[in-house]
C-alpha cells in the first residue's frame, strides 16, 4: 500500500513554491556578478544588441556584431532577449542580465515539472526531478554566464513544447485543444531552435512522444494521419528555421572551427577519437551526480586522450550508453507508466547529448559544463523516479524506507543548493572565477592566461610571467600564451627573450598574423632589419589591415634611406587610420 503523501495538487503546489523560493536563493551570489569573457562581446559591447532591430537580429548570425568571431551559429532568440533588456533600461547592466538568467532557469525548472506531470509522473517524482534540475551545481556555468542563456532558453522552451506535445497527442482532449497545443508547441520549437542548436533534439523527442502516445479506437492509417497533423507545426517550424539560418549564415549546418586546445578530439581519428569521446560520458555523468571539481576551464590537457576502447573510461562510457539505450527500449517490452517515463527520460538525455557530446561530430569544446544543461533533465527525471518511487512505494518496511528516501531527497536538494551557492560565488568576476579553476586543476592553461592578463593590467609583471610559464608548461603549443609572454618580456626590456617567445608563437601558429607582427617588431628593436622586414611582410600577407606592420615597415625603409618605400608604407598605415603617422610621411616626402 502506498503511504499517504497528501493530495496531488498539494504536493505539486509545495514543489512549485519550493522551486520558486530555492532556485533564486541558491543563485543569490550572482546578484553581484559582472560580465565575464564572452558576455562582454555578445552582450555588453554588441552593436546589434545596442540597436535592437529585430529584422537585423533575425537576419544575422550570432557573432555578427563581433569582429573575427565564429559565423556558423544562429541564435536570434538569445540576441533578441539581450536587446529587450537593453531596451528596457537603456544600457547594459550585468545585474539585470544575471537576474533574467536566474528567472529563466527557474522557469525552465517549472517547465520540467510541467512536462513530467504531463508524461504521467506522480507529483513526488515530478517535483523532485524539477527541484534537482533547479539546483544542480553543474548548471551554474549556464546560469552565471550571460551567454549561457542560450542553453536555458533552448531547454526551457523545449520542455514547454514537449509538454504541449503530450496534449497534442492526447486522444482524450478535444480536437480544438489538441490543435492549439500542436501549434503552440511548433512556435516554441521555432524559438528553441533560435536559441541554440541543441534544440534540434526536440523534434526527435516529439516523435518519441507520438510513438508512446496511447492508441485510440481508430485504424492505423487514421492514427498516422492524426499524429502527422499534430507534428505538422513542428515540421513547419523546422523549415522556417532552416530558411532563416541559411539566410543568416549561408549554410544549413555549418560546423564550427574546432581547435585542439579546446577540443583534443579535433586532432584524433579512428579508435582514439571514439575511445576519447566515450570517456567523456562517465565524466559528464560524474559531474552531474557528484559535482566535485567543477571548473570554467577544460582547456589543453584537461581531457586526456584514450588510445583504446578497452580502457576503463571508454568501457564505462559504453556501458552507461548501453544502459540508457536499454531503458529507452524497455517500454516496448514492458509498457508500464513508470517504465515509459524512464524510457523517455533516457531519450531526454541521449538525444541532446548526441549533439553536444562529441560522439557524432566535433564541437567547439570537448567538455563545457553548460553543454549538458538540457541533457541533464533526463538524469534528473531518472533521479526523481528513483527517489520519488522509493518514497511512495516503500517496500517491506514502507514507513522506514519512505522516510529514508524522503530524507535522502531533501538532503540531496539541500546539498546541491548549497554547492550551487558556493559555485555562484566563484562567478563574481574573472579573477575569482579563474582562480577557482586553478584550485581545481593547477595546470589550467586558459585560466592561467587570463589571470596573467589581469596581473599584467595591474602592473604585476613577475606574477603574470610566472602564470604564463605554468600555462606553457602545461600546454606548450599555446600560441596566445607565447604572445602574451613576449609582450610582457618586451615591457620588462628583455627583448631577446621576447623575440624568442614570438618565434615560438609563430612556430605553433604560423597562420596567426599577430605572431609575425610582434616578431618583426622585436627583431626591429634588436637592430635586425632584414629579419624584421621578413616577419612583417609575412604578417601583412596574412592580414593586410595591420596598420602597425605598415608603420614599422615605413620606419625600417626610412632608416635605410628608401624614402619612396617609406612613403608608400606610411600611406598604407594612414589609410587604415594611423593619422599620427602624417608627420613621418611628410618627412619621407621631404627633399633629402
C-alpha positions in Angstrom: 0.0 0.0 0.0 1.3 3.4 -1.0 1.8 5.7 2.0 -0.3 8.8 2.1 1.6 11.8 0.8 -1.2 14.3 0.6 -3.3 15.3 -2.5 -1.6 15.6 -5.8 -2.4 19.2 -6.1 -1.0 20.0 -2.7 2.3 18.1 -3.5 2.7 19.9 -6.8 1.9 23.2 -5.1 4.5 22.6 -2.5 7.2 21.8 -5.0 6.2 24.8 -7.1 6.7 27.0 -4.0 10.0 25.3 -3.2 11.4 25.9 -6.7 10.3 29.5 -6.8 12.0 30.1 -3.5 15.0 27.8 -3.6 16.3 28.3 -7.1 16.7 32.1 -6.9 18.1 31.7 -3.4 20.7 29.2 -4.4 21.9 31.5 -7.2 21.9 34.6 -4.9 25.6 35.5 -5.2 25.1 36.2 -8.9 23.4 39.5 -8.0 27.0 40.8 -7.5 28.5 39.3 -10.6 29.9 41.2 -13.6 30.1 40.5 -17.3 32.7 37.8 -17.9 34.6 36.8 -21.0 32.1 36.2 -23.9 29.5 38.2 -22.1 31.4 41.4 -22.9 31.4 40.6 -26.6 28.0 39.1 -27.1 26.1 41.4 -24.7 27.9 44.4 -23.3 29.7 45.6 -26.5 27.5 44.1 -29.2 26.3 46.8 -31.6 23.4 44.6 -32.8 22.1 44.3 -29.2 22.6 48.1 -28.8 20.5 48.8 -31.9 17.8 46.2 -31.1 16.5 46.0 -34.6 14.5 42.7 -34.8 14.8 42.4 -38.5 18.6 42.7 -38.2 18.7 40.2 -35.3 16.7 37.6 -37.3 18.8 38.0 -40.5 22.3 37.9 -38.9 24.4 35.2 -37.3 25.1 35.0 -33.5 28.5 36.7 -33.6 27.7 39.2 -36.4 28.5 42.1 -34.1 31.9 40.8 -33.1 34.9 41.1 -35.4 36.7 37.9 -36.2 34.3 35.6 -34.3 32.6 32.4 -35.5 29.9 33.0 -38.2 28.3 29.5 -38.2 26.0 29.9 -35.2 22.4 31.3 -35.4 20.7 32.3 -32.2 18.2 35.2 -32.8 16.1 34.2 -29.7 19.1 34.9 -27.4 20.2 38.1 -29.1 16.6 39.4 -29.0 16.4 38.7 -25.3 19.6 40.7 -24.8 18.3 43.6 -26.9 15.0 43.6 -25.0 16.9 44.0 -21.7 18.8 46.9 -23.2 15.6 48.5 -24.5 14.0 48.2 -21.0 16.6 50.3 -19.1 18.6 51.9 -21.9 22.0 50.5 -21.0 24.0 47.3 -20.4 23.5 46.1 -16.8 25.1 42.9 -15.6 22.9 42.6 -12.6 19.7 42.7 -14.7 21.2 40.2 -17.1 22.0 37.8 -14.3 18.6 38.3 -12.8 17.0 37.4 -16.1 19.1 34.3 -16.4 18.1 33.1 -12.9 14.4 33.8 -13.7 14.6 31.9 -16.9 16.4 29.0 -15.2 13.6 28.9 -12.6 11.0 28.9 -15.4 12.9 26.1 -17.1 12.7 24.1 -13.9 9.0 24.7 -13.7 8.6 23.7 -17.3 10.3 20.4 -16.5 7.9 19.9 -13.6 5.0 20.5 -16.1 6.5 18.1 -18.6 7.0 15.4 -16.0 3.4 15.7 -14.9 2.2 15.6 -18.5 4.2 12.5 -19.0 2.3 10.9 -16.1 4.8 11.2 -13.4 3.5 11.1 -9.9 3.7 14.5 -8.1 6.6 13.5 -5.9 8.6 12.2 -8.9 7.9 15.3 -11.0 8.6 17.6 -8.0 11.9 16.0 -7.0 13.0 15.9 -10.7 12.4 19.6 -11.2 13.9 20.6 -7.8 17.1 18.7 -8.6 17.2 20.3 -12.0 16.8 23.8 -10.4 19.8 23.4 -8.0 22.2 21.2 -9.9 25.7 22.8 -9.4 26.8 21.9 -12.9 24.1 24.3 -14.2 25.9 27.3 -12.7 28.0 27.9 -15.8 24.9 28.2 -17.9 23.1 30.4 -15.4 26.1 32.6 -14.3 27.4 33.2 -17.8 25.1 35.6 -19.6 25.8 33.8 -22.9 24.7 30.6 -21.1 21.1 31.9 -21.7 21.3 30.1 -25.0 21.3 26.8 -23.1 18.5 27.9 -20.7 16.2 29.2 -23.5 16.8 26.2 -25.7 16.0 23.7 -22.9 13.2 25.6 -21.2 11.3 26.3 -24.5 11.8 22.6 -25.5 10.4 21.3 -22.2 7.3 23.5 -22.6 7.0 22.4 -26.3 7.2 18.8 -25.2 4.5 19.3 -22.5 2.3 20.8 -25.1 3.2 17.9 -27.4 1.8 15.5 -24.9 -1.5 17.4 -25.1 -1.4 17.4 -28.9 -1.2 13.6 -28.9 -3.9 13.1 -26.2 -6.9 11.5 -27.7 -8.9 12.3 -24.6 -8.7 16.1 -25.2 -10.9 18.0 -27.6 -9.8 18.5 -31.2 -9.6 22.2 -30.8 -7.4 22.0 -27.7 -5.1 19.4 -29.4 -4.7 21.6 -32.5 -4.0 24.7 -30.3 -1.4 22.7 -28.3 0.2 21.4 -31.6 0.6 24.9 -33.0 1.8 26.3 -29.7 4.4 23.5 -29.5 5.6 24.3 -33.0 6.0 28.0 -32.1 8.1 27.1 -29.1 10.2 24.7 -31.1 11.0 27.5 -33.5 12.0 29.8 -30.6 14.1 27.0 -29.1 15.9 26.3 -32.3 16.6 30.0 -32.5 18.2 29.8 -29.0 20.7 27.0 -29.6 21.3 24.1 -31.9 20.9 21.6 -29.1 17.1 22.1 -29.6 17.4 20.0 -32.8 16.8 17.2 -30.3 13.3 18.5 -29.6 11.6 17.3 -32.8 13.1 13.8 -32.1 11.6 13.9 -28.6 8.2 14.9 -30.0 8.4 11.9 -32.4 9.0 9.7 -29.4 6.0 11.2 -27.6 3.9 10.4 -30.7 5.1 6.8 -30.6 4.5 6.5 -26.9 1.0 8.1 -27.0 -1.9 5.7 -26.1 -3.7 4.4 -29.2 -7.3 5.3 -29.8 -10.0 3.2 -31.5 -9.2 4.5 -35.0 -7.3 2.4 -37.5 -3.5 2.6 -38.3 -4.0 5.0 -41.3 -6.2 7.4 -39.3 -3.9 7.2 -36.4 -0.9 8.0 -38.6 -2.7 11.0 -40.2 -3.7 12.3 -36.8 -0.2 12.2 -35.4 1.2 13.7 -38.6 -1.2 16.6 -38.3 -0.1 17.1 -34.7 3.6 17.1 -35.8 3.0 19.4 -38.8 3.5 22.7 -36.9 6.9 21.4 -35.7 7.9 20.4 -39.2 6.9 23.9 -40.4 9.0 25.4 -37.6 12.0 23.4 -38.7 11.6 24.6 -42.3 11.3 28.2 -41.2 14.4 27.8 -39.0 16.4 26.3 -41.9 15.4 29.1 -44.3 16.3 31.8 -41.7 19.5 30.1 -40.8 20.7 29.7 -44.4 19.9 33.4 -45.0 21.9 34.5 -42.0 24.9 32.1 -42.1 25.0 30.8 -45.7 24.8 27.1 -44.6 22.2 24.7 -43.3 24.6 23.2 -40.8 27.9 25.0 -40.8 30.3 23.4 -38.4 32.4 25.5 -36.0 36.2 25.7 -36.5 37.5 23.4 -33.8 41.0 23.9 -32.2 42.7 21.0 -30.3 43.4 23.4 -27.5 39.6 23.5 -26.7 38.8 20.1 -28.1 41.5 17.5 -28.4 39.2 15.2 -30.4 39.7 17.5 -33.4 43.3 16.1 -33.7 42.2 12.5 -33.3 40.6 9.9 -35.6 39.7 6.3 -35.6 39.7 4.3 -32.4 41.5 7.1 -30.4 38.7 9.6 -31.2 35.9 7.1 -30.4 37.6 6.0 -27.2 38.2 9.6 -26.0 34.6 10.6 -26.9 33.2 7.6 -25.0 35.3 8.5 -22.0 33.5 11.9 -21.8 30.2 10.1 -21.0 31.2 9.0 -17.4 33.0 12.2 -16.9 29.9 14.3 -17.6 27.6 12.0 -15.7 30.0 12.1 -12.8 30.0 15.9 -12.7 26.2 15.8 -12.9 25.7 13.4 -10.0 28.8 14.1 -7.8 29.6 17.8 -8.6 33.1 17.9 -7.2 35.8 19.6 -9.2 33.6 21.9 -11.4 35.7 24.3 -13.4 35.3 27.1 -16.0 38.4 25.8 -17.8 38.8 22.4 -19.5 41.4 23.5 -22.0 44.7 21.9 -23.0 45.5 18.8 -21.1 42.2 18.7 -19.1 40.8 15.9 -21.4 43.3 13.0 -21.6 43.5 11.1 -24.9 42.3 7.4 -24.8 44.2 5.1 -27.1 41.9 2.0 -26.9 38.3 1.2 -26.4 39.3 -1.4 -23.8 40.5 1.3 -21.3 38.4 1.8 -18.2 36.8 5.1 -19.0 35.7 4.2 -22.6 34.3 0.9 -21.4 32.4 2.7 -18.7 31.1 5.2 -21.2 30.0 2.4 -23.5 28.3 0.6 -20.6 26.4 3.7 -19.5 25.2 4.4 -23.0 24.1 0.8 -23.3 22.2 1.1 -20.1 20.5 4.2 -21.3 19.6 2.6 -24.6 18.2 -0.3 -22.6 16.0 2.0 -20.6 14.9 3.6 -23.9 13.8 0.3 -25.4 12.3 -1.1 -22.2 8.8 0.4 -22.8 8.4 -1.8 -25.9 8.7 -4.9 -23.7 7.1 -3.7 -20.5 4.7 -0.8 -21.2 4.1 0.3 -17.6 3.8 4.0 -16.9 7.0 4.2 -14.8 8.9 2.2 -17.5 7.6 4.6 -20.2 8.7 7.6 -18.2 12.1 6.0 -17.6 12.5 5.3 -21.3 11.6 8.9 -22.2 14.0 10.2 -19.5 16.7 8.2 -21.1 15.9 9.7 -24.5 15.8 13.2 -22.9 19.4 12.7 -22.0 20.6 10.8 -25.2 19.0 13.0 -27.9 20.6 16.3 -26.9 23.8 14.6 -25.7 24.4 13.2 -29.2 24.5 16.9 -30.4 26.8 18.3 -27.6 28.8 15.2 -26.5 31.3 14.9 -29.4 30.1 11.3 -30.1 28.9 12.0 -33.7 31.0 15.1 -34.6 33.4 17.6 -33.1 32.0 20.7 -31.5 33.8 23.8 -30.1 34.8 22.2 -26.7 35.4 18.7 -25.5 33.9 19.5 -22.1 31.9 22.5 -21.0 29.5 22.3 -18.1 26.9 24.4 -19.8 26.6 21.9 -22.6 24.8 19.3 -20.5 22.1 21.7 -19.3 19.4 20.2 -21.5 20.6 16.5 -21.3 20.7 16.8 -17.5 16.9 16.9 -17.4 16.9 13.2 -18.3 19.2 12.4 -15.5 17.0 14.5 -13.1 13.9 12.6 -14.2 15.6 9.3 -13.6 16.7 10.6 -10.1 13.1 11.7 -9.4 11.8 8.3 -10.4 14.3 6.6 -8.1 13.7 8.8 -5.1 10.1 9.6 -5.6 9.2 6.0 -6.2 11.1 4.9 -3.1 9.0 7.4 -1.0 5.7 6.3 -2.5 6.4 2.6 -2.6 8.4 1.8 0.5 8.6 -2.0 0.1 8.7 -4.4 3.0 9.1 -1.7 5.7 7.2 1.2 4.0 7.4 3.8 6.7 11.1 3.4 7.3 12.1 3.1 3.7 9.8 6.0 2.6 11.2 8.2 5.4 14.7 7.4 4.5 14.0 8.1 0.8 12.3 11.4 1.7 15.3 12.4 3.9 17.7 11.5 1.1 15.7 13.6 -1.4 15.6 16.6 0.9 19.3 16.2 1.8 20.3 15.9 -1.8 18.4 19.0 -2.9 19.7 21.0 0.1 23.3 19.8 -0.6 23.1 20.7 -4.3 21.6 24.1 -3.4 24.5 24.8 -1.0 27.1 23.8 -3.6 25.3 25.9 -6.2 25.5 28.9 -3.9 29.3 28.3 -3.3 29.9 27.9 -7.1 27.9 31.0 -7.9 30.2 33.0 -5.5 33.2 32.0 -7.8 31.5 33.8 -10.7 31.8 37.3 -9.2 34.4 38.4 -11.7 37.1 36.9 -14.0 39.7 36.8 -11.3 37.6 34.8 -8.8 36.3 32.5 -11.5 39.7 31.5 -13.0 41.4 31.5 -9.6 38.8 28.8 -8.6 39.7 27.0 -11.9 43.3 26.8 -10.9 42.4 25.5 -7.5 40.6 22.6 -9.1 43.3 22.0 -11.7 46.6 23.8 -11.2 47.6 23.3 -14.8 44.6 25.1 -16.4 46.2 26.9 -19.4 43.3 29.3 -20.3 42.7 30.2 -16.6 46.4 30.9 -16.1 46.5 33.1 -19.2 43.5 35.2 -18.0 45.0 35.5 -14.5 48.3 36.6 -16.1 46.5 39.3 -18.1 44.7 40.6 -15.0 48.1 40.7 -13.1 49.7 42.4 -16.1 47.0 45.1 -16.2 47.8 45.8 -12.6 51.5 46.2 -13.3 52.3 42.9 -11.5 54.6 41.6 -14.3 56.5 39.0 -12.3 53.4 37.1 -11.1 52.0 37.4 -14.7 55.1 35.9 -16.2 55.0 33.1 -13.7 51.4 32.3 -14.6 52.3 32.2 -18.3 55.2 29.9 -17.7 53.0 27.5 -15.9 50.4 27.6 -18.7 53.1 26.9 -21.3 54.5 24.1 -19.2 51.0 22.5 -19.2 50.4 23.1 -22.9 53.4 24.1 -24.9 51.5 24.9 -28.2 49.5 27.6 -26.5 50.0 30.4 -29.0 48.1 33.1 -27.1 50.3 32.5 -24.0 53.6 32.8 -26.1 52.3 36.1 -27.5 51.4 37.4 -24.0 54.7 36.2 -22.6 56.6 38.0 -25.4 54.7 41.2 -24.8 55.5 41.0 -21.0 59.1 40.4 -21.6 59.2 43.4 -24.0 57.7 45.6 -21.3 60.5 44.3 -19.0 63.1 45.3 -21.6 64.1 41.7 -22.1 63.9 42.0 -25.9 65.9 38.9 -26.9 63.7 36.7 -24.7 60.6 38.4 -26.1 61.8 37.7 -29.6 62.3 34.0 -28.7 58.7 33.9 -27.3 57.3 35.4 -30.5 59.3 32.8 -32.5 57.6 30.0 -30.6 54.2 31.7 -31.2 55.0 31.7 -35.0 56.2 28.1 -34.8 52.9 26.8 -33.2 50.7 29.3 -35.0 52.2 30.1 -38.5 48.9 31.4 -39.8 48.3 33.9 -37.0 49.5 37.3 -38.2 49.9 38.7 -34.7 52.8 36.4 -34.1 54.7 37.5 -37.2 53.9 41.2 -36.4 55.3 41.0 -32.9 58.3 39.0 -34.0 59.0 41.7 -36.6 58.8 44.5 -34.1 61.1 42.6 -31.7 63.6 42.0 -34.5 63.5 45.6 -35.4 64.2 46.7 -31.8 67.2 44.3 -31.8 68.5 46.0 -34.9 67.9 43.0 -37.2 66.3 44.9 -40.1 66.3 42.1 -42.6 64.6 39.6 -40.2 62.2 42.3 -39.1 61.2 43.1 -42.6 60.6 39.4 -43.5 58.4 38.9 -40.4 56.4 42.0 -41.1 55.8 41.0 -44.7 54.5 37.6 -43.6 52.1 39.3 -41.2 50.8 41.5 -43.9 50.4 38.6 -46.3 48.1 37.0 -43.7 46.3 40.3 -42.8 46.9 43.4 -45.0 45.0 45.6 -42.5 47.7 45.5 -39.8 48.5 49.2 -39.6 51.3 48.6 -37.1 53.1 46.4 -39.6 52.8 49.0 -42.4 54.1 51.7 -39.9 57.0 49.6 -38.8 57.9 48.8 -42.4 57.9 52.5 -43.1 60.2 53.1 -40.2 62.6 50.5 -41.5 62.5 51.9 -45.0 63.1 55.4 -43.8 66.0 54.2 -41.6 67.8 52.7 -44.6 67.1 55.8 -46.7 64.4 54.4 -49.0 62.1 57.3 -48.8 59.8 56.2 -51.6 59.1 52.9 -50.0 58.7 54.6 -46.6 56.2 57.0 -48.1 54.3 54.0 -49.6 54.2 52.1 -46.3 53.2 55.2 -44.3 50.3 55.9 -46.7 49.0 52.4 -46.3 49.1 52.8 -42.5 47.4 56.2 -42.6 44.7 54.8 -44.9 44.0 52.3 -42.1 43.5 55.1 -39.5 47.0 55.9 -38.3 46.8 59.6 -38.8 49.6 60.1 -36.2 52.0 59.0 -39.0 51.3 62.0 -41.2 54.5 63.8 -39.9 56.5 60.7 -40.7 55.0 60.7 -44.2 55.9 64.4 -44.6 59.5 63.5 -43.5 59.7 60.7 -46.1 58.4 63.1 -48.8 60.7 66.0 -47.9 63.6 66.6 -50.2 66.8 64.9 -49.0 
